[in-house]
Structure formats: structure tokens, C-alpha cells
Amino acid sequence: MKMQLRTPDAIVLERNDVLSFSGTLQDERRITILPGHAPLLAVLQKGNVTIKNEKEEEEILIGESILKFRDDQISLYVLDEPESKEERP
């Protein structure tokens, strides 16, 4: 599968070898997307998403995002930036 992570300003991550994608929906349920998944439009909450390919598993911290899946292409549109540890009081 292909995947893009986008902010309002740019594409910040692009992958062409994704075998599975997991994240947490607004209602706190986990979702995993595999090749051939039905088309989907959902809101993911802030937190880690997991991207797996044949060689590795990667966790990425994202802000609240819109997830769009269609034709084996994942698009994540980040609505807000996650807090970094340095910004916390």
C-alpha cells in the first residue's frame, strides 16, 4: 500500500511499501488497515500510529488527523501538531 502523511503546508512522510497501518479512532477503538480494506474516512486521535513493512515496524506520533483510505492508498491529514515534550510545563 502507499501512504502519505500531510500537514497543511507539505507532505511530511511518504511510503510505498506499507503492509499494515494501525491507529486509534476518536472513540478510542483501534483500527488496522491491510491491503484490500474497504474504503474508509475517519478521524484519528492524537497518539502513535504504527506502520509495518516487510523489514520493520515504525511508530510515529501524530496530532489529531483525518484518515482516508481508498484503492490501497492511505492519506493522513494532520489537523494539529502533537505537543513535544519540551513544550509541556
C-alpha positions as CSV (number, residue, x, y, z in Angstrom):
1,M,0.0,0.0,0.0
2,K,1.0,3.6,-0.4
3,M,0.9,6.1,2.4
4,Q,1.2,9.9,2.8
5,L,1.2,12.0,5.9
6,R,0.3,15.6,5.2
7,T,0.2,18.8,7.1
8,P,-1.5,22.0,5.8
9,D,1.9,23.0,4.4
10,A,3.5,19.9,3.0
11,I,3.8,16.1,2.6
12,V,6.0,15.2,5.6
13,L,6.1,11.4,5.1
14,E,5.6,9.1,2.1
15,R,5.9,5.3,1.9
16,N,5.2,2.9,-0.9
17,D,5.8,-0.4,0.9
18,V,3.2,-0.4,3.7
19,L,1.8,-3.8,4.7
20,S,-0.3,-2.7,7.6
21,F,-1.3,0.6,9.3
22,S,-2.8,0.9,12.8
23,G,-4.1,3.9,14.7
24,T,-6.7,4.9,17.3
25,L,-10.1,6.4,16.3
26,Q,-11.8,9.3,18.0
27,D,-14.0,6.9,20.0
28,E,-10.8,5.1,21.3
29,R,-11.2,2.0,19.2
30,R,-8.0,0.7,17.4
31,I,-8.2,0.3,13.7
32,T,-5.8,-1.7,11.5
33,I,-5.8,-1.4,7.7
34,L,-4.5,-4.1,5.5
35,P,-4.3,-4.3,1.7
36,G,-7.8,-4.6,0.2
37,H,-9.5,-2.9,3.1
38,A,-12.9,-1.3,2.3
39,P,-12.8,2.5,1.6
40,L,-12.7,4.5,4.8
41,L,-12.9,8.0,6.1
42,A,-12.3,8.5,9.8
43,V,-10.8,10.8,12.4
44,L,-7.8,9.6,14.4
45,Q,-7.0,10.9,17.8
46,K,-3.6,12.2,18.8
47,G,-1.1,9.5,19.5
48,N,1.0,6.9,17.9
49,V,0.3,5.2,14.6
50,T,2.1,2.0,13.6
51,I,3.3,1.4,10.1
52,K,4.7,-2.0,9.1
53,N,6.5,-3.1,6.0
54,E,8.4,-6.4,5.3
55,K,11.5,-5.2,7.2
56,E,10.4,-3.1,10.1
57,E,7.7,-1.7,12.3
58,E,7.7,2.1,12.9
59,E,5.7,4.2,15.4
60,I,5.0,7.8,14.6
61,L,3.4,10.4,16.9
62,I,0.7,12.4,15.1
63,G,-1.8,15.0,16.1
64,E,-5.5,14.7,15.5
65,S,-5.8,13.6,11.9
66,I,-8.3,12.7,9.1
67,L,-7.6,9.2,7.7
68,K,-8.7,8.5,4.2
69,F,-8.2,5.0,2.7
70,R,-9.1,4.1,-0.9
71,D,-7.6,1.9,-3.6
72,D,-4.8,0.7,-1.2
73,Q,-3.7,4.3,-0.6
74,I,-3.6,5.8,2.9
75,S,-3.7,9.5,3.3
76,L,-3.4,11.1,6.8
77,Y,-4.2,14.8,7.0
78,V,-2.8,16.2,10.3
79,L,-5.2,18.8,11.8
80,D,-3.0,19.8,14.8
81,E,0.6,19.2,15.8
82,P,1.3,16.8,18.8
83,E,2.8,18.5,21.8
84,S,6.5,18.0,22.1
85,K,8.0,17.2,25.5
86,E,9.8,20.5,25.5
87,E,6.5,22.5,25.2
88,R,4.9,20.9,28.3
89,P,5.1,23.0,31.5
